[in-house]
Amino acid sequence: MQVFQRDPADRLDTLPTLDEYGLLRQGATWVALSPIEARLIEAFLSRPGRVIGRSTLAHAGWPNGVPSVRSVDSRIKVLRKRVSPLAVRIHTVRGHGYLAEFNVSP
């Protein structure tokens, strides 16, 4: 069983920002996200520290309908790698969804 603890110095007011071009920025570091990835990360940024269910993420990423049952899982897998330079970690919470942690030390 994994146990995650937040560092008290980890402040939510230093969350990465997402701009209108799909660039997720944290200080001088940035990554470019696809439109679907940007919508998924927006969902996490709007609820920092909370578990977000797969159906909520599916609706956020694909507002016109999800292409397949595993679309969220496969996109989260890619998103995890893409946002890792920004000290963002996306954890699977079995049976419930996903949790994004921001400002995680390496």
Phi and psi in degrees as GROMACS dihedral restraints (atoms count N, CA, C in turn):
[ dihedral_restraints ]
;  ai    aj    ak    al  type     phi  dphi    fc
    3     4     5     6     1   -92.6    20    10
    4     5     6     7     1   138.4    20    10
    6     7     8     9     1  -121.2    20    10
    7     8     9    10     1   125.3    20    10
    9    10    11    12     1  -111.3    20    10
   10    11    12    13     1   130.8    20    10
   12    13    14    15     1  -123.2    20    10
   13    14    15    16     1   136.9    20    10
   15    16    17    18     1   -83.0    20    10
   16    17    18    19     1   139.5    20    10
   18    19    20    21     1   -73.5    20    10
   19    20    21    22     1   131.7    20    10
   21    22    23    24     1   -57.6    20    10
   22    23    24    25     1   -25.8    20    10
   24    25    26    27     1   -78.3    20    10
   25    26    27    28     1   -10.8    20    10
   27    28    29    30     1   -74.9    20    10
   28    29    30    31     1   104.9    20    10
   30    31    32    33     1  -102.8    20    10
   31    32    33    34     1   138.2    20    10
   33    34    35    36     1   -71.9    20    10
   34    35    36    37     1   -16.7    20    10
   36    37    38    39     1   -77.6    20    10
   37    38    39    40     1    -0.5    20    10
   39    40    41    42     1  -111.1    20    10
   40    41    42    43     1    31.1    20    10
   42    43    44    45     1   -64.3    20    10
   43    44    45    46     1   150.2    20    10
   45    46    47    48     1   -60.2    20    10
   46    47    48    49     1   158.8    20    10
   48    49    50    51     1  -116.8    20    10
   49    50    51    52     1   147.0    20    10
   51    52    53    54     1  -113.7    20    10
   52    53    54    55     1   123.8    20    10
   54    55    56    57     1   -96.5    20    10
   55    56    57    58     1   179.3    20    10
   57    58    59    60     1   -68.8    20    10
   58    59    60    61     1   -11.3    20    10
   60    61    62    63     1   -97.2    20    10
   61    62    63    64     1     3.4    20    10
   63    64    65    66     1    82.0    20    10
   64    65    66    67     1    19.7    20    10
   66    67    68    69     1   -94.3    20    10
   67    68    69    70     1   122.3    20    10
   69    70    71    72     1   -95.8    20    10
   70    71    72    73     1   121.3    20    10
   72    73    74    75     1  -119.2    20    10
   73    74    75    76     1   141.2    20    10
   75    76    77    78     1  -140.4    20    10
   76    77    78    79     1   104.8    20    10
   78    79    80    81     1    62.5    20    10
   79    80    81    82     1  -129.3    20    10
   81    82    83    84     1   -87.8    20    10
   82    83    84    85     1    -3.6    20    10
   84    85    86    87     1   -97.6    20    10
   85    86    87    88     1   140.9    20    10
   87    88    89    90     1  -146.4    20    10
   88    89    90    91     1   157.6    20    10
   90    91    92    93     1  -136.5    20    10
   91    92    93    94     1   145.7    20    10
   93    94    95    96     1   -91.7    20    10
   94    95    96    97     1   131.9    20    10
   96    97    98    99     1  -113.8    20    10
   97    98    99   100     1   149.6    20    10
   99   100   101   102     1   -71.4    20    10
  100   101   102   103     1   165.0    20    10
  102   103   104   105     1   -57.1    20    10
  103   104   105   106     1   -39.9    20    10
  105   106   107   108     1   -66.6    20    10
  106   107   108   109     1   -45.6    20    10
  108   109   110   111     1   -61.1    20    10
  109   110   111   112     1   -39.2    20    10
  111   112   113   114     1   -63.0    20    10
  112   113   114   115     1   -41.7    20    10
  114   115   116   117     1   -66.9    20    10
  115   116   117   118     1   -36.4    20    10
  117   118   119   120     1   -66.4    20    10
  118   119   120   121     1   -45.2    20    10
  120   121   122   123     1   -68.0    20    10
  121   122   123   124     1   -31.4    20    10
  123   124   125   126     1   -59.9    20    10
  124   125   126   127     1   -40.3    20    10
  126   127   128   129     1   -61.6    20    10
  127   128   129   130     1   -42.9    20    10
  129   130   131   132     1   -67.7    20    10
  130   131   132   133     1   -40.9    20    10
  132   133   134   135     1   -66.5    20    10
  133   134   135   136     1   -29.1    20    10
  135   136   137   138     1   -77.8    20    10
  136   137   138   139     1   -15.1    20    10
  138   139   140   141     1  -135.7    20    10
  139   140   141   142     1    60.4    20    10
  141   142   143   144     1   -60.1    20    10
  142   143   144   145     1   136.4    20    10
  144   145   146   147     1    78.4    20    10
  145   146   147   148     1     6.8    20    10
  147   148   149   150     1  -114.0    20    10
  148   149   150   151     1   149.9    20    10
  150   151   152   153     1   -77.6    20    10
  151   152   153   154     1   132.9    20    10
  153   154   155   156     1  -116.7    20    10
  154   155   156   157     1   126.9    20    10
  156   157   158   159     1   -68.9    20    10
  157   158   159   160     1   155.4    20    10
  159   160   161   162     1   -58.7    20    10
  160   161   162   163     1   -39.9    20    10
  162   163   164   165     1   -66.9    20    10
  163   164   165   166     1   -37.3    20    10
  165   166   167   168     1   -64.5    20    10
  166   167   168   169     1   -43.2    20    10
  168   169   170   171     1   -66.6    20    10
  169   170   171   172     1   -37.8    20    10
  171   172   173   174     1   -61.3    20    10
  172   173   174   175     1   -44.3    20    10
  174   175   176   177     1   -66.6    20    10
  175   176   177   178     1   -37.0    20    10
  177   178   179   180     1   -67.4    20    10
  178   179   180   181     1   -44.8    20    10
  180   181   182   183     1   -74.9    20    10
  181   182   183   184     1   -35.5    20    10
  183   184   185   186     1  -130.8    20    10
  184   185   186   187     1    78.3    20    10
  186   187   188   189     1   -60.7    20    10
  187   188   189   190     1   -21.3    20    10
  189   190   191   192     1   -98.2    20    10
  190   191   192   193     1     9.3    20    10
  192   193   194   195     1   120.2    20    10
  193   194   195   196     1   136.5    20    10
  195   196   197   198     1   -79.4    20    10
  196   197   198   199     1   133.0    20    10
  198   199   200   201     1   -66.2    20    10
  199   200   201   202     1   -35.2    20    10
  201   202   203   204     1  -152.1    20    10
  202   203   204   205     1   167.3    20    10
  204   205   206   207     1   -62.1    20    10
  205   206   207   208     1   -35.3    20    10
  207   208   209   210     1   -96.0    20    10
  208   209   210   211     1     9.0    20    10
  210   211   212   213     1   -58.4    20    10
  211   212   213   214     1   -42.9    20    10
  213   214   215   216     1   -62.6    20    10
  214   215   216   217     1   -47.5    20    10
  216   217   218   219     1   -60.1    20    10
  217   218   219   220     1   -45.4    20    10
  219   220   221   222     1   -68.4    20    10
  220   221   222   223     1   -36.5    20    10
  222   223   224   225     1   -71.8    20    10
  223   224   225   226     1   -36.2    20    10
  225   226   227   228     1   -63.1    20    10
  226   227   228   229     1   -39.1    20    10
  228   229   230   231     1   -58.6    20    10
  229   230   231   232     1   -44.8    20    10
  231   232   233   234     1   -68.6    20    10
  232   233   234   235     1   -42.2    20    10
  234   235   236   237     1   -62.5    20    10
  235   236   237   238     1   -38.1    20    10
  237   238   239   240     1   -55.1    20    10
  238   239   240   241     1   -47.3    20    10
  240   241   242   243     1   -67.5    20    10
  241   242   243   244     1   -41.3    20    10
  243   244   245   246     1   -65.3    20    10
  244   245   246   247     1   -38.2    20    10
  246   247   248   249     1   -93.0    20    10
  247   248   249   250     1    -2.5    20    10
  249   250   251   252     1   -59.8    20    10
  250   251   252   253     1   -32.8    20    10
  252   253   254   255     1   -63.9    20    10
  253   254   255   256     1   -17.0    20    10
  255   256   257   258     1   -95.9    20    10
  256   257   258   259     1    15.6    20    10
  258   259   260   261     1    59.4    20    10
  259   260   261   262     1    39.6    20    10
  261   262   263   264     1  -110.6    20    10
  262   263   264   265     1   130.0    20    10
  264   265   266   267     1  -123.4    20    10
  265   266   267   268     1   132.4    20    10
  267   268   269   270     1  -112.5    20    10
  268   269   270   271     1   118.4    20    10
  270   271   272   273     1  -105.0    20    10
  271   272   273   274     1   145.0    20    10
  273   274   275   276     1   -84.8    20    10
  274   275   276   277     1   130.1    20    10
  276   277   278   279     1  -110.2    20    10
  277   278   279   280     1    98.2    20    10
  279   280   281   282     1   -49.9    20    10
  280   281   282   283     1   129.8    20    10
  282   283   284   285     1    78.9    20    10
  283   284   285   286     1    -2.7    20    10
  285   286   287   288     1  -127.7    20    10
  286   287   288   289     1   -37.2    20    10
  288   289   290   291     1   146.7    20    10
  289   290   291   292     1  -137.0    20    10
  291   292   293   294     1  -133.0    20    10
  292   293   294   295     1   152.7    20    10
  294   295   296   297     1  -130.8    20    10
  295   296   297   298     1   126.6    20    10
  297   298   299   300     1  -100.9    20    10
  298   299   300   301     1   130.9    20    10
  300   301   302   303     1  -109.1    20    10
  301   302   303   304     1   134.1    20    10
  303   304   305   306     1  -110.7    20    10
  304   305   306   307     1   150.1    20    10
  306   307   308   309     1    61.4    20    10
  307   308   309   310     1    45.1    20    10
  309   310   311   312     1   -88.3    20    10
  310   311   312   313     1   128.3    20    10
  312   313   314   315     1   -73.0    20    10
  313   314   315   316     1   145.9    20    10
